Amino acid sequence: MVGDGHRPAGTALRDAQDEAGVPPGIWRGRGLEAVGLTAGDVVSERQAELLLGEGRHPDGDRIERERLQEGDDPAKARRSSVLGRPIEHNRSPKTEKAKERVPWLGMDLVFRPPPTAHIAWALGGDEERRVLELCQDISVDKTLKWLGESVAQIRSGSGGKDRKPIRDGGLIVAVFRHYESRAEESKPLLHDHAVVSIRARRPDAKGTWGNLSADTLLSHIVAADTLYLLFFMEEVSARLGWAWEPREVTPGRRPVMEISGIDQRLIGWQSTRRQQIEDALFVLTADYVEEHGHVPGEKAAYGLACRAADRTRPPKRKEPRPLSELRESWRESAIAAFGADVVDRLAERARAAAAAVWARVRPVVDIALAAVDVVAVVYVMRGAFKRHHLLAEARRYLSYVLRGRPHQPGLDERIVQTVVDGYTRPVGRGLMMTADLYALYPRDTGDQAVLRPLTRQRTLPLYARARLAADALKARMHAARRAERLGSRARPHTVAVPGTSRTGLRPSRPDRMARRAQEQQEGTDIAALEQARATIEAAAQMAVRLQDGVRERAAGRAARQRLAPATPAPSLPPPGVQLTPGRTPAGGLA
């Protein structure tokens, strides 16, 4: 509540926040009305103690006092201000596994924009700073609304096994904004800590209170993160006219979207903490490879990154500074490192780069291509997956394709539904599914033929292999669409003739097309019909002669092969040598 500073004993909360240079916390969420709060109200110290520390009504002192005045005993008066089950229940000897249960009353969700947004917020003018903070507010509100309405569930029944949606999507959230990173030298890091209360109302007529399902919320954290970034990109592009481009942080890993036109050197200046983590991660990854004999997967890599962050985490800063002083010091540091021209023209260059991006990139979403891309990436990365994994990847796809342009509401869900309906099959128990490879590769019949496109290049990083698979599938779909368009075109100079197919043979496609054309053009004159008949008969005779020649040449080759000595198979090129498409190593056409 007071940033990364230390609050001296006896200091009022608001005074400590002013001294630390951080704004007071703000209440947000659709569940505030049930506890007498309004979105935008300041989070007081006592409200936080009651709700987030004891699981009671934020105005519990008044409720308890009124019940005492009505004659209730102290225990009953206090119980009337508790939302749901009291935390004392967890410590009761009558509770099953009482010693293992710890009261848990909230979770901290951190909303952090991409690095270039921190740079623009810290080094830009006051107008850009205010707009970026507004974009942050809007994006956080929209994401919390989605979590409350579409994700959050309340536990009920024995052991909390039954799950139901919460009433009216009513989450209660206290949001605290911070400005700095944990680096030893102060660096800009605009981010919000959204502390979500575990207490929520049940969807019954009485509106009783219960506890949120933690595993349901946590399983959708990545999907919420990608939605927040998608909203933030759209707000920035709409209000400042900036565009976004992907930046590869680690070769072979997922790229991150950054504001185009901002000098990439400023990212290194801002992300000193990131460099410390990467240095420690390199050592941990090397130890992992030596112990297990292979590079870490996505889950193991995430665990190693968390360990690297913990090992390099510096102590909290003890000397708080206001935001105006921080911005001045950040500006001086950036100018000293890269020059005044880089800092002063930051917004101007971002607008110029955005114009180039919009001229080069067409922000159009093809749902079929998006579905193929999403299922290929998620399948290669995870093997078996759930719907929220597809949803997170669909939102990443939209952020890359649209580059900040607004997306149609529900478009991400439509992409996911297309994937589920057309390219997945259930696997195991529960809601797990995997890719239906026979739907992705309908022309391949053997198991190895189906799996081969997704299992090549095993030495590449996992995401690089996923991108190869997705690009190959999209290329197949483009080729199929092109063939379909060519096949559906009307043939010029086609003359309809009476169908006289040879007995016992299935009519070819040109014959079927001619038959349909004949049914549509019954008014063709006799002279044109006779001329067309003669032309077709001549072509048929020519085809027979060509087939006879092909058979004779094939028989001659077979005879020569029986007489010729065996020749060794051609050798493959050495590793690392790429052949020129369409040519053999010795020249000529393949």
C-alpha positions in Angstrom: 0.0 0.0 0.0 3.0 2.3 0.3 5.1 1.1 -2.7 8.5 -0.4 -2.0 9.2 1.9 0.9 9.1 1.2 4.6 6.3 2.8 6.6 7.5 4.1 9.9 5.5 3.1 13.0 2.8 5.6 13.9 2.7 7.2 10.4 -0.7 7.6 8.8 -1.2 5.6 5.6 -1.9 8.7 3.4 1.2 10.4 4.7 3.3 7.4 4.0 2.0 7.2 0.5 2.7 10.9 -0.1 6.2 10.4 1.1 6.7 7.3 -1.0 5.4 9.1 -4.1 2.7 6.5 -4.9 -1.0 7.2 -5.2 -3.6 5.7 -2.8 -5.2 2.5 -3.7 -8.6 2.5 -5.6 -11.5 0.1 -5.2 -12.6 -1.5 -8.4 -14.9 -4.4 -9.4 -18.6 -5.1 -9.9 -19.0 -6.5 -6.4 -18.5 -3.2 -4.6 -22.2 -2.3 -4.4 -22.8 -5.3 -2.2 -20.5 -3.9 0.5 -21.5 -0.3 0.1 -18.5 0.9 -1.8 -18.2 2.7 -5.2 -15.6 2.1 -7.9 -13.0 4.8 -7.6 -13.2 5.2 -3.8 -9.9 5.4 -2.0 -8.8 2.2 -0.1 -8.5 3.1 3.5 -6.3 1.3 5.9 -9.2 0.0 8.0 -11.1 -1.3 5.0 -8.1 -3.2 3.8 -7.6 -4.7 7.3 -11.2 -5.9 7.6 -11.7 -7.3 4.1 -8.3 -8.4 3.0 -7.0 -9.3 6.5 -10.0 -10.8 8.3 -12.6 -11.6 5.6 -15.1 -9.1 7.0 -17.3 -6.4 5.6 -15.2 -3.2 4.8 -17.6 -1.3 7.1 -17.6 -4.1 9.7 -16.9 -1.8 12.7 -20.2 0.1 12.1 -22.2 -3.2 11.6 -20.7 -4.6 14.8 -21.4 -1.5 16.8 -25.1 -1.4 15.6 -25.6 -5.0 16.6 -24.1 -4.4 20.0 -26.5 -1.5 20.5 -29.4 -3.8 19.6 -28.4 -6.1 22.4 -26.4 -8.9 20.7 -23.5 -10.5 22.5 -20.0 -9.6 21.2 -19.4 -12.9 19.4 -22.7 -12.7 17.5 -22.2 -9.0 16.7 -18.8 -9.7 15.2 -20.1 -12.7 13.3 -22.7 -10.5 11.6 -19.9 -8.5 9.9 -18.1 -11.6 8.5 -18.5 -12.4 4.8 -19.0 -16.1 4.5 -17.2 -18.5 6.8 -15.0 -16.9 9.6 -11.3 -17.5 9.3 -11.3 -18.9 12.8 -13.0 -22.0 11.3 -9.7 -22.9 9.7 -8.0 -23.2 13.1 -10.8 -25.1 14.8 -9.8 -28.6 16.1 -13.1 -29.8 14.6 -12.0 -28.9 11.1 -10.5 -31.7 9.1 -6.7 -31.3 8.7 -6.9 -28.1 10.8 -3.1 -27.9 11.2 -2.6 -27.8 7.4 -5.2 -25.1 6.6 -4.1 -21.5 6.5 -6.6 -18.6 6.0 -6.3 -17.2 2.5 -8.2 -14.1 1.7 -6.9 -12.7 -1.6 -4.5 -12.9 -4.5 -2.3 -10.3 -6.1 -2.5 -9.9 -9.9 0.1 -7.6 -11.4 -0.7 -5.7 -14.6 2.5 -4.5 -16.4 2.7 -3.0 -19.9 5.5 -3.9 -22.3 9.0 -2.2 -21.8 8.6 0.4 -24.5 5.4 1.6 -22.8 7.4 2.2 -19.6 10.0 4.2 -21.6 7.4 6.4 -23.3 5.6 6.9 -20.0 8.8 7.8 -18.1 10.6 9.9 -20.8 7.7 11.4 -22.8 5.8 14.6 -22.1 3.1 15.1 -19.6 0.4 14.5 -22.2 1.8 11.1 -23.2 2.2 10.1 -19.5 -1.4 10.9 -18.7 -2.7 9.1 -21.8 -0.7 6.0 -21.0 -1.9 5.9 -17.4 -5.5 6.2 -18.7 -4.8 3.3 -21.1 -3.6 1.3 -18.2 -6.7 2.1 -16.1 -9.1 1.1 -19.0 -7.2 -2.1 -19.8 -7.1 -3.2 -16.1 -10.9 -2.5 -15.7 -11.8 -4.5 -18.9 -9.6 -7.5 -17.9 -11.0 -7.6 -14.3 -14.5 -7.4 -15.8 -13.8 -10.4 -18.0 -12.3 -12.4 -15.1 -15.4 -11.7 -13.0 -18.0 -12.5 -15.7 -16.4 -15.3 -17.6 -13.9 -17.0 -15.3 -14.5 -16.5 -11.6 -16.4 -19.3 -9.9 -17.5 -19.8 -6.3 -16.9 -23.0 -4.3 -19.7 -24.9 -2.7 -20.6 -28.3 -1.4 -18.4 -30.8 0.4 -14.7 -29.8 0.1 -15.7 -27.0 -2.4 -16.0 -29.5 -5.2 -19.0 -27.8 -6.8 -18.3 -24.6 -8.8 -20.8 -22.0 -9.8 -20.4 -18.5 -11.4 -20.4 -15.7 -9.0 -23.3 -13.3 -8.8 -23.2 -10.6 -11.5 -19.5 -11.0 -12.0 -19.0 -9.3 -8.7 -15.3 -9.2 -7.9 -14.0 -6.9 -5.2 -10.5 -5.6 -6.1 -8.2 -3.1 -4.5 -5.7 -1.7 -7.1 -2.4 -0.1 -6.0 -0.2 1.6 -8.6 3.6 1.5 -8.5 6.2 3.4 -10.6 9.6 1.7 -10.1 11.3 -1.6 -10.5 13.3 -3.5 -7.9 16.6 -2.7 -9.6 19.3 -1.2 -7.4 19.3 1.9 -9.6 15.8 3.2 -9.9 14.2 2.4 -13.3 10.7 3.1 -14.6 8.2 0.3 -14.3 4.6 1.4 -14.5 2.5 -1.5 -13.0 -0.6 -2.1 -11.0 -1.1 -4.6 -8.1 -4.8 -5.7 -8.2 -5.5 -7.4 -4.9 -8.6 -9.6 -5.5 -10.7 -10.5 -2.4 -11.5 -14.1 -2.2 -15.0 -13.2 -0.9 -17.8 -13.2 -3.4 -21.6 -13.6 -3.5 -23.3 -16.8 -4.5 -25.8 -16.7 -7.3 -28.7 -17.7 -5.0 -31.7 -15.5 -4.1 -30.3 -14.7 -0.6 -27.0 -13.6 -2.0 -24.9 -15.4 0.6 -21.1 -15.1 0.6 -18.5 -17.8 -0.2 -15.0 -18.2 -1.4 -13.7 -18.0 -4.9 -12.2 -21.0 -6.6 -8.5 -20.2 -6.7 -7.5 -22.9 -9.2 -10.1 -21.6 -11.7 -8.7 -18.1 -11.6 -5.1 -19.1 -11.6 -5.5 -21.4 -14.6 -6.8 -18.4 -16.7 -4.0 -16.1 -15.7 -2.2 -16.3 -19.0 -5.4 -15.8 -20.9 -6.1 -12.7 -18.8 -2.6 -11.4 -19.4 -2.9 -11.7 -23.1 -6.3 -10.0 -23.0 -4.9 -7.2 -20.9 -2.0 -6.6 -23.4 -4.5 -6.7 -26.3 -6.7 -4.0 -24.7 -3.7 -1.9 -23.8 -2.3 -2.0 -27.3 -5.6 -1.0 -28.8 -6.1 1.9 -26.3 -2.6 3.3 -27.0 -3.0 3.0 -30.8 -6.4 4.7 -30.7 -5.4 7.6 -28.4 -1.8 8.3 -29.4 -1.7 6.9 -33.0 1.2 4.5 -32.3 1.6 1.0 -33.8 3.2 -2.1 -32.5 5.7 -4.6 -33.8 7.1 -7.9 -32.5 10.5 -8.0 -30.8 12.4 -11.2 -30.3 13.9 -11.1 -26.8 15.4 -14.6 -26.9 16.1 -16.4 -30.2 13.6 -19.2 -30.7 11.3 -17.9 -28.0 8.0 -16.0 -28.2 8.4 -12.4 -29.3 6.9 -9.6 -27.4 5.0 -6.7 -28.9 6.6 -3.3 -28.5 5.8 0.3 -29.7 7.4 0.8 -33.1 9.8 3.6 -33.5 11.2 3.7 -30.0 15.0 3.2 -29.9 15.7 -0.4 -28.8 18.7 0.7 -26.8 16.3 2.3 -24.3 14.9 -1.1 -23.5 18.4 -2.2 -22.3 18.6 1.0 -20.3 15.2 0.4 -18.7 15.5 -3.4 -18.2 18.6 -3.7 -16.0 16.7 -6.1 -13.7 15.9 -8.3 -16.8 19.6 -8.6 -17.6 20.4 -9.7 -14.0 17.7 -12.4 -14.3 19.0 -13.6 -17.7 22.5 -13.9 -16.4 21.4 -16.1 -13.6 19.0 -18.0 -15.9 21.9 -18.9 -18.2 23.7 -20.7 -15.3 20.5 -22.5 -14.1 19.7 -23.6 -17.7 23.2 -25.0 -18.2 22.9 -27.0 -14.9 19.5 -28.3 -16.0 20.8 -29.5 -19.3 23.8 -31.2 -17.6 21.5 -33.0 -15.1 18.7 -34.0 -17.5 20.4 -34.3 -20.8 18.0 -32.0 -22.7 16.9 -28.4 -22.8 14.0 -27.4 -20.5 10.5 -27.3 -21.8 8.0 -24.5 -21.4 7.0 -25.4 -17.8 10.6 -26.2 -16.7 11.9 -23.0 -18.3 9.2 -21.0 -16.4 10.3 -22.6 -13.1 14.0 -21.8 -13.8 13.1 -18.2 -14.6 11.3 -17.9 -11.2 14.3 -19.3 -9.4 16.6 -16.8 -11.3 14.3 -13.9 -10.3 14.4 -15.0 -6.6 18.1 -15.4 -6.6 18.7 -11.9 -8.0 16.0 -10.1 -6.1 17.5 -7.0 -4.4 16.1 -5.7 -1.1 13.4 -3.0 -1.2 14.5 0.5 -1.6 14.4 2.5 1.6 14.6 6.1 0.3 11.2 6.9 -1.3 11.1 9.7 -3.9 8.1 11.4 -5.6 7.2 10.7 -9.2 8.2 14.2 -10.4 11.7 13.7 -9.0 11.9 10.2 -10.4 10.9 11.3 -13.9 13.5 14.1 -13.9 16.3 11.6 -12.8 15.2 9.1 -15.5 15.3 11.7 -18.2 18.8 12.9 -17.2 20.0 9.3 -17.1 18.7 8.5 -20.6 20.0 11.8 -22.1 23.5 11.1 -20.6 23.4 7.6 -22.1 21.9 8.1 -25.6 21.7 11.9 -26.2 18.9 14.5 -26.1 17.8 13.8 -29.6 16.7 10.2 -28.8 14.7 11.3 -25.8 13.2 14.5 -27.1 11.9 13.0 -30.4 10.6 9.8 -28.9 6.9 10.5 -29.6 7.6 12.0 -33.0 9.5 8.9 -34.2 6.8 6.6 -32.8 4.2 8.4 -34.9 6.3 8.2 -38.0 7.0 4.5 -37.5 3.3 3.9 -37.0 2.6 5.4 -40.4 5.1 3.0 -42.0 3.6 0.0 -40.1 0.1 0.8 -41.3 1.3 1.2 -44.8 3.0 -2.2 -44.7 0.7 -4.3 -42.6 -2.9 -5.0 -43.4 -4.8 -5.6 -40.2 -7.3 -8.3 -41.4 -8.1 -11.5 -39.4 -8.9 -14.6 -41.3 -10.7 -16.9 -38.8 -9.8 -20.1 -40.6 -6.1 -19.2 -40.9 -6.1 -18.0 -37.3 -7.6 -21.3 -36.1 -4.9 -23.3 -37.9 -2.1 -21.1 -36.5 -3.5 -21.3 -33.0 -4.0 -25.1 -32.9 -0.5 -25.8 -34.4 1.3 -23.6 -31.9 -0.6 -24.9 -28.9 -0.3 -28.5 -29.9 3.5 -28.3 -30.5 4.0 -26.4 -27.3 1.8 -28.5 -25.0 0.6 -31.7 -26.7 -2.6 -31.9 -24.7 -4.4 -28.6 -23.8 -7.6 -27.0 -22.6 -9.7 -24.2 -23.9 -8.0 -21.5 -22.0 -4.7 -22.4 -23.6 -6.3 -21.9 -27.0 -7.8 -18.6 -25.8 -4.5 -17.2 -24.7 -2.8 -18.1 -28.1 -5.8 -16.7 -30.0 -5.3 -13.3 -28.3 -1.6 -13.4 -29.0 -2.4 -14.0 -32.6 -4.8 -11.0 -32.7 -2.2 -8.7 -31.1 0.4 -9.7 -33.7 -2.0 -9.5 -36.7 -3.8 -6.3 -35.7 -0.8 -4.4 -34.3 -3.0 -2.2 -32.1 -6.1 -1.9 -34.3 -9.3 -2.7 -32.4 -10.7 -6.3 -32.7 -14.3 -7.2 -33.0 -15.7 -8.3 -29.6 -15.9 -12.0 -29.3 -13.5 -12.6 -32.1 -11.0 -14.5 -29.9 -13.8 -16.8 -28.8 -14.9 -17.4 -32.4 -11.3 -18.5 -33.3 -11.2 -20.9 -30.3 -14.6 -22.4 -31.2 -13.4 -22.9 -34.8 -10.4 -24.8 -33.4 -12.5 -26.9 -31.0 -15.1 -27.8 -33.7 -12.7 -28.5 -36.6 -9.2 -29.4 -35.4 -9.3 -31.1 -32.0 -10.4 -34.3 -30.4 -10.9 -35.2 -26.7 -8.1 -37.0 -24.9 -8.0 -38.5 -21.4 -10.5 -37.4 -18.8 -11.9 -34.0 -18.0 -11.7 -31.1 -20.5 -8.4 -32.0 -22.1 -8.1 -32.2 -25.9 -5.4 -32.5 -28.5 -5.0 -31.7 -32.2 -6.8 -33.8 -34.7 -4.0 -34.4 -37.1 -6.2 -36.2 -39.6 -8.3 -33.1 -39.8 -5.2 -30.9 -40.3 -3.7 -33.2 -42.9 -6.7 -34.8 -44.6 -4.6 -36.1 -47.6 -2.1 -38.0 -45.5 -3.2 -41.6 -44.5 -0.2 -43.1 -42.7 0.5 -42.2 -39.1 4.1 -41.2 -39.9 2.9 -39.1 -42.8 0.6 -37.2 -40.5 3.1 -36.7 -37.7 6.1 -35.8 -39.9 5.3 -32.1 -40.5 5.0 -31.5 -36.8 8.1 -33.4 -35.7 10.8 -32.1 -37.9 13.7 -30.0 -36.7 13.9 -31.5 -33.2 17.0 -29.4 -32.5 15.2 -26.1 -32.8 13.6 -24.5 -29.7 10.0 -25.5 -29.0 8.4 -22.2 -30.1 10.5 -22.1 -33.3 9.2 -25.6 -34.2 5.6 -24.5 -33.4 6.0 -21.6 -35.8 7.3 -23.9 -38.6 4.3 -26.2 -38.1 1.9 -23.3 -38.1 3.4 -21.7 -41.2 3.4 -25.0 -43.1 -0.3 -25.6 -42.3 -1.2 -22.1 -43.4 0.7 -22.6 -46.6 -1.3 -25.8 -47.2 -4.6 -23.9 -46.6 -3.5 -21.1 -49.0 -2.7 -23.7 -51.7 -6.0 -25.5 -51.2 -7.9 -22.2 -51.5 -6.0 -21.3 -54.7 -6.7 -24.7 -56.2 -10.4 -24.3 -55.3 -10.5 -20.8 -56.9 -8.9 -22.1 -60.1 -11.2 -25.1 -60.2 -14.3 -23.0 -59.9 -13.5 -20.6 -62.7 -15.5 -20.8 -65.9 -13.4 -22.2 -68.9 -13.4 -19.7 -71.8 -14.0 -21.1 -75.3 -15.7 -24.2 -73.9 -18.2 -25.7 -76.3 -20.9 -28.1 -75.1 -21.2 -31.4 -76.9 -23.4 -34.5 -76.3 -21.8 -36.7 -73.7 -20.3 -39.8 -75.4 -18.0 -41.3 -72.7 -16.3 -44.6 -73.3 -18.0 -47.6 -71.8 -16.7 -48.7 -68.4 -14.7 -45.5 -67.7 -15.7 -42.8 -65.2 -16.1 -39.5 -67.0 -13.2 -37.1 -66.5 -13.6 -33.7 -65.0 -13.6 -31.9 -68.4 -16.3 -34.3 -69.6 -18.4 -33.6 -66.5 -18.0 -29.9 -67.0 -18.9 -30.2 -70.7 -22.0 -32.1 -69.7 -23.1 -29.4 -67.3 -22.4 -26.7 -69.9 -24.4 -28.7 -72.4 -27.4 -28.7 -70.1 -27.1 -24.9 -69.7 -26.5 -24.2 -73.4 -29.0 -26.3 -75.3 -29.3 -23.7 -78.1 -25.9 -24.3 -79.6 -26.1 -24.7 -83.3 -25.4 -28.0 -85.2 -22.4 -26.7 -87.1 -20.6 -25.7 -83.8 -21.4 -29.1 -82.3 -20.0 -31.0 -85.2 -16.8 -29.0 -85.2 -16.4 -29.5 -81.5 -17.0 -33.2 -81.8 -14.3 -33.5 -84.4 -11.9 -31.5 -82.2 -12.6 -33.8 -79.2 -12.2 -36.9 -81.3 -8.8 -35.7 -82.6 -7.7 -34.9 -79.1 -8.7 -38.3 -77.9 -6.7 -40.0 -80.6 -3.7 -37.9 -79.8 -4.1 -38.9 -76.1 -4.1 -42.6 -77.1 -1.0 -42.2 -79.1 0.8 -40.4 -76.3 -0.2 -43.1 -73.8 1.2 -45.8 -76.1 4.4 -43.9 -76.4 4.6 -43.6 -72.6 4.1 -47.4 -72.2 6.8 -48.1 -74.8 9.4 -45.8 -73.1 8.6 -47.3 -69.7 9.1 -50.8 -71.0 12.4 -49.8 -72.5 13.6 -48.3 -69.3 12.7 -51.4 -67.3 14.7 -53.6 -69.7 17.7 -51.3 -69.5 17.5 -51.3 -65.7 17.5 -55.1 -65.6 20.7 -55.2 -67.7 22.5 -52.3 -66.0 24.6 -52.8 -62.8 23.3 -51.5 -59.5 24.3 -47.9 -58.8 24.7 -46.5 -55.3 22.1 -44.2 -54.0 22.8 -40.5 -54.2 24.4 -39.1 -51.1 22.7 -36.4 -49.0 24.3 -33.0 -48.7 26.3 -32.5 -45.5 24.6 -30.9 -42.5 24.3 -27.2 -42.7 24.3 -27.1 -46.6 21.0 -26.0 -48.1 20.2 -26.9 -51.7 18.9 -24.2 -54.0 15.2 -24.9 -54.7 14.7 -26.5 -58.1 18.3 -27.5 -58.7 20.5 -30.5 -57.9 23.9 -30.2 -56.3 25.6 -30.8 -59.7 23.4 -28.3 -61.5 20.5 -28.8 -63.8 16.8 -29.0 -62.9 15.6 -31.5 -60.3 
